[in-house]
Amino acid sequence: PRAIEELVEKIVGEITTKYDREVPSMAIGERIMDGLRNMDPIAYVRFASVYRRFQEATEFVEEVKKLEEQV
């Protein structure tokens, strides 16, 4: 979808502007989560669960509750 392409282009643009050579993976992961949070809450939670390595179901539930509070 075009929205994902636009998000990728935005992230690449931000990163290439801010970093010369090495880019911390955290900088990429956080930008992806921010973009997904606004674009697709389900995709956001799925990505966050892997990126943040949720160990317990309660961590997953807490993240969903945070999303619900923002709406």
C-alpha positions in Angstrom: 0.0 0.0 0.0 1.0 3.6 -0.6 0.8 4.5 3.1 3.5 2.0 3.9 5.7 3.2 1.1 5.3 6.8 2.4 6.2 5.7 5.9 9.3 4.0 4.7 10.4 7.0 2.6 9.8 9.3 5.6 11.8 7.1 7.9 14.7 6.7 5.4 14.7 10.5 4.9 14.8 11.2 8.7 17.6 8.7 9.3 19.8 9.8 6.4 19.5 13.4 7.5 20.3 12.6 11.1 23.0 9.9 10.8 26.1 9.8 8.6 27.2 6.2 8.8 25.9 3.9 11.5 22.3 4.0 12.5 21.3 2.5 15.8 18.6 -0.1 15.4 16.6 1.6 18.1 16.3 4.7 16.0 14.7 2.7 13.2 12.5 0.6 15.5 11.1 3.6 17.3 10.3 5.4 14.1 8.5 2.4 12.7 6.5 2.0 15.9 5.5 5.7 15.8 4.4 5.5 12.2 2.5 2.3 12.7 0.8 3.6 15.8 -0.9 6.3 13.8 -1.4 4.3 10.6 -2.5 0.8 11.8 -2.9 0.1 15.5 -3.0 -3.7 14.9 0.2 -3.6 12.9 1.7 -1.4 15.6 0.9 -3.9 18.4 2.2 -6.8 16.3 5.5 -5.0 15.5 5.9 -3.8 19.1 5.4 -7.3 20.4 8.3 -8.6 18.4 10.5 -5.4 18.6 10.1 -5.1 22.4 10.1 -8.9 22.9 7.0 -9.1 25.0 7.6 -12.0 27.4 4.2 -12.1 28.9 0.7 -11.8 27.6 0.2 -9.0 30.2 2.7 -6.9 28.4 0.7 -7.2 25.2 -2.5 -6.3 27.0 -0.9 -3.2 28.6 0.3 -2.0 25.2 -3.2 -2.4 23.8 -4.7 -0.5 26.7 -2.3 2.4 26.0 -3.5 2.5 22.5 -7.2 2.6 23.6 -6.4 5.5 26.0 -5.1 7.5 23.1 -8.3 7.1 21.1 
